[in-house]
Structures are given as C-alpha cells and as structure tokens.
Amino acid sequence: MVSARKLETLFQKRKGLVRRKDVLEAGIHPRELSNFVAEGKAERVQRGVYRLIGGESFDKDWLLEVSYRVPKGVLCLLSAMDFHGLSTFVPNDIYLSVPTGSHQPKFEYPSVELHQFSDKLYSFLIEEHKVGPDVVKVYTPEKTITDLLRFQKRYGLELFLEALKTYWSRKGHSASKLMAAAKVCGVERSMQIYLTAVAA
C-alpha cells in the first residue's frame, strides 16, 4: 500500500508521465507499476513509458514520450520547424535526428521518422527546452533552416523559404548565425543566395 501511494506521488510529481527507469530509481518495485496498469490507473504509451489516467497533462507531452524512447533523439527538420513556429505547416510525423549507427526503435504510435546524422552534424547547435517535468532536445532555428535547405528535394523548397522568411521577420535574426550553420552543413553558397534575396 505504501509503494502504491509512493508510485502515485511519483506520477503526480512528474505531471502524469513516468518511465520504468523513474520507478526503479524511486525504489518502487516494478510489480506496483504493473498493478497500476492492470487496475486501470495508468496506461503504457510507449515502451517503458507510462501515463497516469485522468492525471495532469501538459503541452507537447507526446514529444516527451518519444524522447524517452529515443534519448539521443533531437527534434529536427519539420518537427523543429513546427516547434520554433517557423511555418504554418503542421507535420503529422515526428522528425528526429540520431547519431549515425544508432539503434532505431520501431513506433506503433506516433509516426516517427528518424534521420541518421554524422557526429558533426548531429551535435551541432542543439538546444534543450522544458516540456512538462523534463526537457527535449531540438536544433536551433538557424540549424533547422539549414537542414531544411539540405533536404529541400525531399521536403520542398517552399517550406525552407517560408521558414527563412519567418525567421528573418523576427527580432534577433542573424545572418552570421545562419551562414555559420550553412558552412558547417555544406550549403553555404546556396544559403547566401537565398539570404541575399530575403534580406534585400
């Protein structure tokens, strides 16, 4: 009974979302978690990730669920674009980058598209943003825009241009940061052409 109350407190402390890892670290036997699920008090939303039924929810909780499954995953491309509000387009899938050679888990839901980036491109310009009880990793707006340029043939030039124009319309935009990202990602010449047109 004490363990059950302790587990419920853990769920509440973590805003209704816990990992099996959190349960073990709190000194609670995993059987209590299984009982919670069997009693309909919690549900398994991802492998090793559980949500308190009827508990507190928070904005973008699904991002945290996915990040728990892919600890090295970084929101990239269309998901990072949406996260930063750089486009009116809302992607149906979640786009994550992982280091080349990483294990790629399979998701039943939501739909996740994983991109393997080289160590240099993977680790470049990562930010951490608070989401509920934890943080998610996401590329900066500058890296996101640069990646959209790199992948323009796959996702369309229009999305890149919209993101670039939206970014440039905001206070704090930086040509030097964009060009620095473009240089590292190997699209410096193309970025210069589009940036010159937008800044004109």
N, C-alpha and C positions, 0 to 999 in steps of 0.2 A: 504493500500500500504506500509505503514511504517512497519507494522507487517510482511508483506511478505518479505521485504528486511531484516528485523531482523532475520527471520527464515532462509533465505538463508545464511546469515552471520554465523548463528549458525551451519548449516550443514558444511560450509567451515572450520570453526574453529575446528570442531570435525572430520575432514577428511572424510566427507560424510556420517557419521553414527551417528544417534541420537536416543535417547529414547523419548517416550512421556513424561517421567519424566523430561528430559532436557528441553523440550519445555515449560512445565508448570513452571519450575524453572526460565526460562528466561523471564517469564511474557508474553508469547505469547499464545493467545487463541488457543485451540486445533482445532478450525474450520480452522485456517490457515494451519495447518498440513493436514487436510482432503482435503482442496482445492489444496494443493501442489500435493497430490497423484492423485486427480481427473484430474489435469492438466497434469499429466504425468511427473512431475518434480522430484518426489520421489516415492519409492515403499516400501511396507511393506514386510520386510524379516523375521520377527519373530513377535510374539505378542508383541506389544508395542515398536518395533524396526524398524526404517526406514532408507533407504539408498537413497542418492541423485543420481538420474540417470545421468550418464555421469560425475559424480564428481570424486574427487581424491580417489584412492584406496590405500590400504596398505597391507603388508604381514600378512597373517593369520587373515584377517578381519572376517572370519567365526567363529573363536574362540571367538572373542569379541561379536559377535551376540548371540552365545549360552550362554556366561557368563552373558549377560544382562538378559536372560530368567531365568537363574539359578544363582542368586547372590552368593549363598553359594557353588556353584559347584567348585570343584578342579580337574584339569586335572590329571588323574591317569592312571595306567596300560599302555595299548598300546598307548594311546594318549600322556602320559607323556614320555614314551619311545621314541616316534617319536619326540616330542618337543626337547628332550635333544640329539637327534641324536645317540641313543644307539643301533639302529638296522637299517638294510636296509629295513625292512618290513614297509610298509605304510598302516595303518589301514583305512578301509572305514568308520567306525563309529567313533564317538567321545565318549570317556570314561570319565565320571565324577563321583567323589565321593561326597556324601552329607551326612549330619548327619542322623543317624537312626531316622525314623519317619517323615522325611521331605516330603513336598508335591512334587510330581513328575510330572512336566508338560509333556504333550504329544507334540512331534515334528512331523510336516509334513516333514520337511527337515531342516538340515541334519539328518541322523540317529544318535540318541544319546542313549548310554547305561549308565544308572545310577546305581551306586553301593552305597548302604547304609552302611556306616562305623560307628562303635561305636564312641562316642565322643573322646575317647583316640586315636584311630587310625585315625580318620578324621582330627584332629587338629595337628597331628604330622608332623613336617618338611615340612611346606608349604612355598613356595617362591612366590613372585609377580614379573611378568615380563611385561615390557612395550610392548603393542601391539597397534599401532595406537595412538588414543587420550586417551587411558586408560590402565588398567593393567588386566592381567588374573592371576589366581592363579594356581599353578602347584606344585606337590610334587618334592622334591629334587631328584637327580639321585639315591641317596642311598635308599630313601624311595620307589622310583619307582621300583628299582631292588628287594627290599624286597617284595613288593606287587606282583611282577611277580612270585617270588618263592612261595608265599602264594597261588596264583591262577594258579600254574603250571598245574594242572589237567584240568583246563578249557581252558587255552590258549597255553599250550605246554611247555615242559621243554626246547625246543630248543630256544625259544625267551628269556627266562630267562638267559640261558647260553651265548647267543650272547650279550645280554645287559651287563652281568657281565664281559665278556672278553673285550668288547669295553671300558667299564668304567675303567677296570684295566690297559688298554694300555695307558690311558691318564695321563698327568701330573696332579698331585694333588689328585690322587686316595687315598683312605683312608680305610684301613682295620678296624680301630677303629670306623669310622662313619658307615660303613656297619654293623658291629657287634652290634653297639648300636641300629640301626634301627631294626635289626633282633630280638634283645632281646625284644624290645617293642612290636613287631608284632608277637612274639611267634614262630619264626622259627630259633632261634639262633643255634641249633645243626645242622640243615640242611645247613645253610649258612656257618658254619665253615667248613663243609666237602667240599663244592664246592669251597670256597675261598682258602682253602689249596691246592686244585688241580690246580686252576688257577694261584696261586702265586708261585707254585713250579718251 
